[in-house]
Amino acid sequence: MLKNNKPIRYGFNARQRFAFFAPILAGATLRERLLACLGALAGILLTALICGVLYGPGVHLPLIVAPIGASAVLLFAVPTSPLAQPWSIVGGNTISALVGICVVKFISDPILAAGVSVSLAILAMSFARCLHPPGGAAALTAVVGGPAIASSGFLFPFIPVGLNSLILVLLGIAFHGVSRRAYPHVAGPAPVNTHGTQDPPSQARVGFQRADVDAALALLDETFDIDPDDLDRLLRQVELEALVRTHDDLTCGDVMSRDVISVNENDAADFARALLLKHNLRTLPVVGARGCVEGSVGLRELTEKPGTVGKLMSPVVTALETDPAVSLLPALTDGRAHAAVIVDGERRLRGLITQTDLLAVLAQQMGAPH
């Protein structure tokens, strides 16, 4: 078959052919993997030490620590996974080990007991909302772990499995805090209406909604290792990135006002209020003693409040002149900020972009012929 006088070749290209061997984790970087290695090293050393103190450095140590090693991979390599959250780790490992111990009491055949323990562990973790893949290893360890575990009986799920899981989680919280990674993972907040009315926020009135994400997941009939709220946030960011890419030639420097009315952080609130009313403005950048932008004030901050501007100012949205103007859309449509202050690399005031400025330019762009 020909297309444009060239034969169409069917089959897999080289990338598809070797995709089986390619990394599949989105967003993984070398830095993230190195941090995961350091975290896992600390976690396993600590939990292995505890096992050694409790049981002695004998042949039983690898069996007891094995499920914790799998938990460390999730905790330090993919800390945003629902399978790697604290209750998943502690509850999943402990409940699964308890299931394994119970199965051993009723089924003497080790092969049958191994299969039943893992299957029941999955069921128990699902009902307890703490699905954790290493839990299957914990259940299996309880069955095939040998005399050391058998002699521990019902203590084994709690010491060392539960104890080690808890210590691993606490170490993970501390480690991710030091490395500035959020753990336990909490999905970003959904857009909210900041005006106290019943209307949904502007971002939720157009485009896809959370119900569409749920419907798509149900239609695909697959289980994905990502929180639906994270998926919703990811898709909205994809929409924004696509919009920025198609309008990347329009920079903040092209749109911003350059003759900006501003106030000093030591100015009186009455003076700033008079400037807002005189120039019919909604926001004033606040400049500090070193000439850097420190915040912003509007009538909301200044209404019937005495004192200096510096004590009343709010955090400010800032951008560089070279940033795409469209990238300001989320910040200027969240119902809180009415303008973005354009600064240089040292946060000195360069310009201002209001909601009206951005809306006017985007309207012109949409009306322009392509």
C-alpha positions in Angstrom: 0.0 0.0 0.0 1.4 3.5 -0.9 0.9 6.9 0.6 2.6 9.9 -1.2 4.4 7.3 -3.4 6.0 5.8 -0.3 5.2 2.3 1.1 3.3 2.3 4.4 5.1 0.0 6.9 3.0 -1.6 9.5 4.3 -3.0 12.8 6.2 -1.6 15.8 8.9 1.0 15.6 12.1 0.7 17.6 10.8 2.7 20.5 7.7 0.5 20.7 9.7 -2.6 20.3 11.9 -1.8 23.3 9.3 -0.1 25.4 9.1 -3.2 27.5 12.5 -2.4 28.8 12.0 1.4 29.3 11.1 3.1 32.5 7.4 3.6 33.0 7.3 6.0 35.9 6.2 9.4 34.8 8.2 12.3 36.3 11.1 10.1 37.6 14.5 11.9 37.6 18.0 10.9 38.6 17.8 13.1 41.6 14.6 11.5 42.8 16.1 8.0 42.3 19.3 9.0 44.3 17.1 10.3 47.1 15.2 7.1 47.1 18.4 5.1 47.4 19.5 7.2 50.4 16.2 6.9 52.1 16.0 3.1 51.5 19.5 2.7 52.9 18.6 4.5 56.1 15.3 2.7 56.4 16.6 -0.8 55.9 19.6 -0.3 58.2 17.3 0.9 61.0 14.7 -1.8 60.7 17.3 -4.5 60.2 19.0 -3.3 63.4 15.8 -3.6 65.3 15.2 -7.1 64.0 18.8 -8.0 65.0 18.2 -6.7 68.5 14.9 -8.6 68.8 15.8 -11.9 67.2 19.6 -11.9 66.9 21.7 -11.8 63.7 20.8 -15.3 62.6 19.4 -16.8 59.5 16.0 -15.4 60.3 16.9 -11.8 59.7 16.5 -11.7 55.9 13.0 -13.3 56.1 11.8 -10.8 58.7 13.1 -7.7 56.9 12.2 -8.8 53.3 8.6 -7.2 53.2 10.0 -4.0 54.7 12.5 -3.8 51.9 9.7 -3.8 49.4 7.8 -1.2 51.4 11.0 1.0 51.3 10.9 1.0 47.5 7.4 2.4 47.5 8.0 4.8 50.3 11.2 6.4 49.0 10.8 5.9 45.2 7.1 6.7 44.7 6.0 8.6 47.8 2.9 10.0 46.0 1.5 6.6 45.3 -1.7 5.7 47.2 0.1 2.4 47.9 2.9 4.1 49.7 1.0 6.2 52.3 1.4 5.6 56.0 -1.8 3.6 56.6 -1.1 1.5 53.5 2.4 0.6 54.8 1.6 0.0 58.5 -1.9 -1.4 58.0 -1.1 -3.3 54.9 1.9 -5.1 56.3 0.5 -5.7 59.8 -2.9 -7.0 58.6 -1.4 -9.2 55.9 1.1 -10.7 58.4 -1.8 -11.4 60.8 -3.7 -13.1 57.9 -0.7 -15.3 57.2 -0.4 -16.3 60.9 -4.1 -17.2 61.0 -3.9 -19.2 57.8 -1.0 -21.3 59.2 -3.1 -22.2 62.2 -5.8 -23.7 60.0 -4.0 -25.0 56.9 -1.0 -27.3 57.4 -0.1 -27.8 53.8 2.6 -25.0 53.1 1.8 -24.7 49.4 -1.9 -24.3 49.9 -1.4 -22.0 52.9 1.0 -19.8 50.9 -1.6 -19.2 48.1 -4.5 -18.7 50.5 -2.6 -16.3 52.7 -1.7 -14.0 49.9 -5.2 -14.0 48.4 -6.9 -13.4 51.7 -4.3 -10.6 52.5 -5.3 -8.8 49.3 -9.0 -9.1 50.3 -8.3 -7.9 53.9 -6.2 -4.9 52.7 -8.9 -4.0 50.2 -11.6 -3.9 52.8 -9.3 -2.0 55.2 -8.4 0.5 52.4 -4.7 -0.1 52.9 -3.7 -2.0 49.8 0.1 -2.4 49.9 1.9 -4.8 47.6 4.6 -5.8 50.1 1.7 -6.9 52.3 1.6 -10.0 50.1 5.2 -10.7 51.0 4.4 -10.2 54.7 1.6 -12.8 54.5 3.8 -15.2 52.7 6.7 -14.7 55.1 4.3 -15.6 58.0 3.7 -18.9 56.2 7.2 -19.9 55.0 9.3 -18.1 57.6 10.2 -21.1 59.6 10.6 -21.8 63.3 11.6 -18.3 64.3 8.3 -16.8 63.0 6.3 -19.8 64.1 7.6 -19.4 67.7 6.5 -15.7 67.6 3.0 -16.7 66.8 0.5 -13.8 66.9 3.3 -11.4 68.1 4.9 -11.5 64.7 2.4 -9.2 62.8 3.0 -6.5 65.5 6.7 -7.1 66.4 8.6 -6.9 64.2 6.4 -6.3 61.1 4.1 -3.6 62.6 6.9 -2.0 64.6 9.3 -1.9 61.6 6.6 -0.6 59.3 5.8 2.3 61.8 9.5 3.1 62.2 9.9 3.1 58.4 7.0 5.5 58.0 8.3 7.9 60.7 11.7 7.8 59.0 10.1 8.5 55.7 8.2 11.5 57.0 11.5 12.9 58.4 13.5 12.1 55.3 11.0 13.6 52.9 10.7 16.6 55.1 14.5 17.2 55.0 14.6 16.7 51.2 11.6 19.0 50.7 9.2 16.4 49.4 5.6 16.3 50.7 4.9 13.1 52.6 2.3 11.9 53.5 1.0 12.9 50.1 -2.0 15.1 49.9 -3.6 15.9 46.6 -3.6 19.6 45.7 -6.8 21.4 46.7 -9.6 21.6 44.1 -10.6 25.0 42.8 -13.1 26.7 45.2 -15.5 29.6 45.0 -13.9 32.3 47.1 -16.9 34.6 47.0 -19.2 32.6 49.3 -21.9 31.9 46.7 -23.3 28.6 45.4 -21.7 28.8 42.0 -18.8 26.5 41.2 -15.4 28.2 40.7 -14.8 29.6 37.2 -12.3 26.8 36.4 -15.0 24.2 37.0 -17.6 25.8 34.8 -15.9 24.9 31.5 -13.8 22.0 30.3 -13.7 18.7 32.0 -15.0 18.1 35.5 -14.2 15.5 38.2 -17.2 13.5 37.2 -15.7 13.2 33.7 -12.4 11.8 35.2 -14.4 9.2 37.2 -16.4 8.3 34.1 -13.2 7.8 32.1 -11.7 5.6 34.7 -14.8 3.5 34.9 -14.9 3.2 31.1 -11.2 2.2 30.8 -11.8 -0.5 33.4 -8.2 -0.3 34.6 -6.6 0.3 38.0 -4.1 3.1 37.9 -1.6 3.8 40.7 -2.5 7.5 41.0 -5.0 9.3 43.2 -8.0 10.6 41.2 -7.5 14.1 42.6 -3.9 14.0 41.4 -5.1 12.9 38.0 -7.6 15.7 37.9 -4.8 18.2 38.8 -2.4 16.7 36.2 -5.0 16.9 33.4 -5.7 20.6 34.2 -2.0 21.3 34.2 -1.7 19.6 30.8 -4.5 21.9 29.5 -2.6 24.9 30.7 0.8 23.7 29.3 -0.9 23.2 25.9 -2.4 26.7 26.1 1.0 28.2 27.0 2.7 26.3 24.2 0.3 27.6 21.6 0.7 31.2 22.9 4.3 31.1 24.0 5.2 34.1 21.7 3.1 36.4 23.9 5.3 37.3 26.9 4.5 39.2 30.1 6.7 42.0 28.8 4.4 42.4 25.8 1.3 42.7 27.9 2.3 44.5 31.1 1.7 48.1 32.0 5.0 49.9 32.6 3.9 53.1 34.4 2.9 51.4 37.6 1.5 53.1 40.7 3.1 51.5 43.8 3.5 52.2 47.5 6.3 51.8 50.0 5.9 49.4 52.8 6.2 52.3 55.3 3.4 54.4 53.7 0.2 54.9 55.7 -2.9 52.8 54.8 -4.8 56.0 54.2 -2.3 57.1 51.6 -2.5 53.8 49.7 -6.3 53.9 49.9 -6.4 57.3 48.4 -4.1 56.2 45.5 -6.4 53.2 44.7 -9.5 55.5 44.5 -7.7 58.3 42.6 -6.4 56.0 39.9 -9.4 53.6 39.9 -7.1 50.6 40.7 -7.7 47.4 42.6 -4.1 46.5 43.4 -1.0 48.3 44.4 2.5 46.6 44.5 4.3 47.2 47.8 8.0 48.0 47.5 10.4 47.4 50.4 13.3 49.4 51.6 15.7 47.6 49.2 13.5 48.4 46.2 12.2 44.8 45.9 8.5 43.9 45.6 7.3 42.5 49.0 3.6 42.1 48.5 0.5 43.9 47.4 -2.5 45.8 48.8 -6.0 46.4 47.7 -9.2 47.8 49.2 -9.8 44.4 50.9 -6.6 44.8 52.9 -7.0 48.6 53.5 -10.7 48.9 54.4 -11.0 50.8 57.7 -7.6 49.4 58.9 -5.0 51.8 60.3 -1.3 51.3 60.2 1.4 51.0 57.6 1.1 49.2 54.3 3.8 46.8 55.2 1.7 45.4 58.1 -1.4 45.0 55.9 -0.1 43.7 52.6 -0.9 40.3 51.2 1.4 37.8 49.2 1.8 38.9 45.6 1.7 36.9 42.3 5.0 37.7 40.5 6.4 36.8 37.1 9.3 37.7 34.8 9.0 39.7 31.6 10.1 36.7 29.6 7.4 34.4 31.1 4.5 33.5 28.8 1.6 35.7 29.7 -0.9 32.9 29.4 0.9 31.1 32.3 -0.7 33.7 34.6 -4.2 32.4 33.9 -4.5 30.1 37.0 -3.3 32.8 39.4 -5.5 35.5 37.9 -8.7 33.4 37.8 -8.6 31.8 41.3 -10.8 34.6 42.7 -8.0 36.0 45.0 -5.5 37.9 42.9 -6.5 40.7 40.6 -3.1 41.4 39.1 0.4 40.0 38.7 3.5 42.1 39.4 6.2 41.7 36.8 9.7 41.8 38.3 13.3 41.3 37.3 15.7 38.6 38.6 16.2 40.6 41.8 12.4 41.2 42.4 12.6 44.9 41.4 9.3 46.3 40.0 9.1 46.2 36.2 5.4 46.2 35.4 1.9 45.0 36.2 -0.6 42.8 34.4 -4.2 43.0 35.6 -7.1 40.6 34.8 -8.4 43.1 32.4 -5.0 43.4 30.5 -4.8 39.6 30.1 -8.4 39.2 29.1 -8.1 42.0 26.4 -5.0 40.5 24.9 -6.4 36.9 24.8 -9.6 38.2 23.3 -7.5 39.9 20.6 -5.5 36.7 20.0 -8.7 34.6 19.7 -10.1 37.0 17.2 -7.0 37.3 15.1 -6.9 35.2 11.9 -4.6 32.1 11.9 
